[in-house]
Amino acid sequence: MTLHLTNLRLIDPEAGTDRPGHLSIGADGRIAAIARDGAAPPGAADCGGLCLAPGIVDIGVKVGEPGERHKESFASAGRAAARGGVTTIVTRPDTLPAIDTPEVLSFVRRRAEEECVVRIAPMAALTKGRDGREMTELSFLRDAGAVAFSDGDRVVEDTRVLSRAMTYAKGLGALVVAHCQEPGLSRGAVATSGKFASLKGLPAVSPMAERMGLDRDIALVEMTGVAYHADQITTARSLPALERARRNGHDVTAGTSIHHLTLNVLDIGDYRTFFKVKPPLRAEDDRAAVVEAVGAGLIDVISSMHTPQDEESKRLPFEVAASGAVGLETLLPAAMRLYHAGALTLPQLWRALSLAPARRMGLPGGRLAVGAPADLVLFDPHAPFVLDRATLASKSKNTPFDGARMEGRVRATWVGGALVHGEVP
């Protein structure tokens, strides 16, 4: 049956609008109709002025299958995603073993189809074992369903290996996703250099390490012509290089994480390891510059960079604790901090959360248009709550927002027209 929803705030990132209206979900799992005005169809569900937007497309999610299922499974990641309004997960290849062969990729896709209530689009490793020495069989992996190639948070240090992989990816029309850091400078660092890190006695890295890594990668993009995405741009010093690459016509996009948009280096003041992420949290000036770059469209994508870690990995001294934070379920309410602060509008946020990542990965979602997949999230941007990490659906509970006052609740999530979380008002 067709489901009619009325009394909505329709957040359309493609048109850049936030307007009242009605929407219908067809029996084929696609958006059947959108009306900005006029009477609602008979029997329409009154949504009470809640916001309806395309489901979030989250690039760079780590799921622990294979090898670390105790940290996160496809079933638990799917539940967390649905509760957070995420309808498509683009998974990282940094599993045990790495997703570097068609056989492992086929296993991952099969497990996802069996266990996960949201869509899964897997990335595959760029080099074998993510060791940076020999590129993977990119063509076979692409045929097996890889949407992009990445070594996750490992930098391919051998420039010749990276250039060959980029050349081959260019020939396939494939996307390379890279982590921008100068490895020599960043190795062992757990904080961003500055007075605060010095006072805390933490090994730190200059923001220039990110700029240097990005400059090298852009030079290789210029040489090979490959489509390239920087997974996390977190410093003001990287922005001119990114802008120059765009101006020169290179196929370069960039993302950033919600943690780097809403937190800064001062948050690690009590050595709380849930705030230890990679790259490390930056100075407030960097955070503000990156938020501005998202608003201007220079940084295209906002992601959770969901990285589950068990208690034993985090309950250690800050320097040796594992990096990363879960974010599937907190991505939307954390993004609402930027909306309520007046830094970004809802259409701007959903351009970065949904439309741009879907386009970059060649996925059909991210749009609020007739005929588009009915991957949708209904949410209340003003609903207040205090986050209790024990209530998260993820197996791992390593969130920096534990105990934080937040706003923004997902009321319902649809994937292909099927309700996977919440209820119709």
N, C-alpha and C positions, 0 to 999 in steps of 0.2 A: 504494500500500500504506500501511497505517497504521504509523506509527513509534512504538514504545513506548520511553520513557526511564524508568529507575529509579535508585534511590539518589541522589535529588536533594535539595537545599535549595530549596524552592519559595518564592520571594519574591512575596507577594501584596500589592500596594499598596492594593487596594480593601478587603481585610479587615484590613490592617495586620499580617500574620503572616509569620513566617519559620520554616517547618516542613519536616521530611523528608516525602518522598512520591514518587509516580510520576505521569507525565503521558504522554498519547498524542496524537499529531498525526494527524488523519484525512487521507484521500486528497483531501478537498475543501479542504485548506489551512486548516482550523480545528482548534481544540483539541477533541478527541473525548472525552477522559476525564481526570479528575484524581482521584487517590486519596491520602489522607493516611496510610493504613495498609493492612495486608493484603499478600498476596503480589503480586509483580509479574507482569504478563502474560508468557506464554511468549515467549522470544526478545527480551525487552526489553534494550536497551543499558544497561550499568552505567556510570553517570556519576561514580562514585567520590566522591559527596558534594559535587560542584560545585553552584553556585547557578544556578537557572533563573528568569528574570524576564521580564516583558513587554519587548519591544524598546523602546529609547529613542525618544521623539518629540522631536526637536530643533527648537525654534522659533528662527528668526532666522538661518538659514544663508545665507551669500552664495556663490552659484555664478557664475562669470564669464561665463556664456552668457546673452545675447549680449554681445559687445564686449570681454571680457577673458578669453577662453578660455585664454590662456597662463598665467593665474593659477590657474584651476580650471575643469574641464569637468564635465559631468554624469557622465561615465564615471569620472573620478578621484575626484570627490566621493562617488559611490556606493561605490567600493571602500574609501575611507577610512571611510565610515559603517559599512559592513558589518564592517570590522575593529574598529570601536569599539563594536559592539553597537547602533548606531543603525539602526532599521528604517523610520523616517519622517522625512524632511527637510521642514521648513516653510521655504521659501526667501524671502529678502528681495527687494524690487523694485529695489534700487539697482544696476541693471545699466546698460550703455551700448548702446542707449538704455534708459531706465527702463521697467519693465513697467507702462505707463500706458494701453495700448490693448488691446482684445480680440485684435488681430492679433499683437502681441508676446507676449501671454499664451499664445495658441494655439501659437506657435512654441516657447515654453519647455516647455509640456506635451508637445508632440510629441517634442522632443529628449530630454526626461526619460524618456519611455516607451521610446524607442529605445535609450538609452545607459545608463540608471541601474539598478543592481540592487536598489535599495531604493525605497520609495514616496516620491513627491514631492507636496507640497501647497503650491502657490504663493500667496504674498501678492501683491497688486497695489498700485500707488502710490495714495496718497490724493489727491495733487494732480498736475497735469500736469507732467512733467519733474522731479517732486519739488521744484518751485520755490516752492511755498507761495502761489501767486497764484490758481489756478483749480482747482477740484476735477475729478477725472477722471469718466468715465462709469461711475459705481459700479455701476449696475444691469446694464449690458452686461458689465462685468468679472466681476461675480458670476455671471452666466449662463454666462460662459466658463470658470468654475472657480476664481475667486479665493476663498480661504478667509477672508481678512481684508484690511484695507487699512492701509497704513503708508507713511510717507515715509522709513523707515529711521532713520538717525541724524540726519536733518535735522529741526529743529523748525519747525512751521508758525507763523511769527511773527505773521501777520495773524490776530487772534482772530476777526474776522468770517468769514474764509474757513474757518477751522477749525470754527466753530460751525455754519456752513451744511453743511459736509461731514458733521459729526456728526449733524445733524438728518436729512439724507438717508439716512445709514447706519442710523439708528434706524428709519426707515420700511421699510428693506429687511431689518431684523433682522440686520445685518452687524456684525462686530467691527472696532473701530478700535484699532490698535496704535501707541503713541506713544513717543517718546524724550523723557524728562523732563529738560530743562535750561532755565535762563533764558539765552537766547542772547547777550544783551549781556554778561553776566558771564563766560560760558564761552568766548566767542569767542577763539581763539588760545591757550587754556590747554592745557598738556600734563601737568600734575601737580595734585595736591590741595594747597591752600594749607596752610601750616604751617611750622614751623622747618626741616624737612628740605628742602622745596622751595626755601626762601629760601637755605639753605646751598648748594644745588646751582645756584642762579641760574636756575631754570626758571620760566617764566610759569605761574601757578597760578590755580585757581578754588576758591572756597569751597564746602563741601558744601551750603550753603544754596541754591546755584543749582539743584540737583536738587529740593530741597524747594519752591522757588518755582515751578519748572516744573510739578511735580506738583499744587500747590495750584491753579494756573490751570486745568489740565486737569480736575481734579475739579470745579471750579466749572462748567465747560462740560458735564461729564457730568450734574451736577445740573440744569442748564438744559435739556438735550436728552434725557436718559434713555437715551443710547446705551450699548451694551456696550463696555467700555474695558479695555485691557490695557497696563500700563506695561512696556516691554520690559526695562528694567534699573533696579532700585532697589538702590542701593549704599551708602547712608549711613544712619546711625541717625536723623538728623533727619527723614528722609522717612517713617519708620515710623508716628509718631502720626497724620499726615495720612491715610495709607493705612488705618490702623485706624479712624479716624473715618468715612471714606467707607464702609467695610464696615458699621459700626454704624448708619449712616444709611440702609442698604438699597440703596446704589447698586451697579450691576452692574460692579464694578471688581475686576480681578485684577492681579497683578504678577509679574514674573520677575526673575531676576538671572543673572549669568554665572558659570561655574565659576571663571574667573580671579579675579573679585572675592571669591569664597568661599575661595580657597586662597592668594592672594597679597596683598601689601600694598604701600604706597608705598615702603617701604625696598628693595624688589626692583629699583627703577630706579636704585639707587645708583651703578652703574658706567655709567650712561647707555646701558644696553642697550636698543636700540630694539624688540627682540622683546617687551619688557614695556610698550611704549606701546600702550595700548588706549583706547577711548572708551566711557564716561567714564573718566578716569584712575583708576589704582589708588588705594585709599583708605587711611586710617590703620587700624592694627590694631583699635582700638575699634570702628570702623565695620564692619570685616570680621566681627568676633565678633558684633556685633548683628544683622547680616544672616543669619549662620548660624543664630542663635537664632530669627530670624523665619521661616526656612524650616522649622525643626523644629516651630514652633508653628502652621504653616499660614498665617501672615499673608502671606508671600511664597509664591506657588503653584508657580512653575516655575523649574527650573534649566536653563540652555541653554549651548551652547558659544559662541554668538555668533561662529561660524566666519567669519573674515574673512581670506582668503588675500591676501598681498601678495608681490610678487616681490622678489628680492634688491636690485635697483636702488632700490626704494621704501623699503627698510629700511636700507640701508647709507649712511645720511646722518646729519648731526647730529640729536640727539634732537628738537629743536624743529621741524624740517622733515620728519622721516621720517614715512611713512604710519602711520596708526593701525591696530591690529587684530592678531589672532593666530588661527592655525588651531586647531581644537579638536575636530573630529569624532572623531578617533582617540584623543585623550587625555582626552575627557570622562569616560569610565568610570574609568580609573585615577586621574585627579585627584579624582573624587568619592570614591574609596576612602580618600583622605587624611582626609576628614571622618568616614568610618566607623571607621577605625583609631584616630582621635583620640578616639572616643567621643562626638563631637558630634551625629551623626545615625545612626539605625539604617538597615539596608538597606530595610525597607518605607518609612521616611520619605523616603529618597533616591529610591526608585522612584515614590513618589507625585508627587514634583516633577519627575522625569526623564521619566516616561511617562504615568501616569494623568491628572494635572492638565492637561498640555499637550494630550493627546488630547481630553479633554472640552472644553477651552476652544476648540479649533479645530473641534469637531464631527466628530472622526475616530473610527473604530471601534476603534482599537488601545488599548494601555495597560492591558489587563486580563488576568488569569490566571483565565479562567472557561471552562467548557464552552460551545462555540459561538462564542467570540471568535476573531478571526483569529489564526492561529499565527505571529504576529510575535514571536519569542522570542530571548533571548540567554542562552547558557550561559557562565558565567565562573567563574574562580578568584579570589576576592577577596584571596588571600594571595600569589599568584605574584609574586616580585620581579623587577625588571629595571631597567636603566639606559637611559633613552630616548636614542636616536640619531635626530636629526631627519632624517638622510639616508634612513632606512628608512620614513618616513611615505609613505602612498599618495597624499596630496595633492600636486598639482603644486607648490604653494608650501610652504615648510618653515619658516615664521615662527612657531615655537612657543616660548613662554617656558620650557617644560619641557625643553629640550635639555640633555642631560647630567644630568638629575635622576634620583635614585633613586625609583622608584615601585613600587606594588603593585597588582595587578589586571590579569589577562589574559583577554581574550575567547577562548573555545575554539571556539564555534560561534554562528552567527547564522542564523536562519530568517526569511524573509519570505513570508507566505502559505503556510507549510509547506515552502517550497523552501529548501534549504541554500545560502546565498550566501557564507558564509565558514566556514573551519575544517572540522572533520569530526566525525562521530558517534563517541563513544568506543567 
